[in-house]
């Protein structure tokens, strides 16, 4: 009886050792960071602390060092009921803006690109309001694929493009 138990244990250990490299390769081959649910990858982003009454929030200390162009404050207003994941490329990590809230990224040097998406996979319409040193970006729900936006760029002259 003892030899059969040892054989079974050895077989299990051997099969785990043989399959271990394949498990590792499969896990590193995943192109998106996130949690896999129902054969779909859900991207993860960090949820911001609840915005202050003014909605102000610094992106990071690196955003104020060695600006390439004029700086810009970007206020993100989420008018959807869903969380919107966003990132100011090179200046913030991935963050989440809770539905029906807003936040301000201060002193971002231009040019700058901000990417965003709804965490629930829905479509976003983006409206912008530009003033000399600030940009307000309003996220709204849309059902129109042609209106869906996932990023916007502000060049060093202040021109805003969304795509």
Secondary structure by P-SEA (a helix, b strand, c coil): caaaaaaaaaaaaaaaaaaaaaaaaaaaaccccccccccbbbbbbbbccccccccccccccccccccccbbbbbbbbbcccbbbbbbccccccbbbbccccccccccccccbbbbbbbccbbbbbbbbbbcccbbbbbbbbbccccccccccccccccccccc
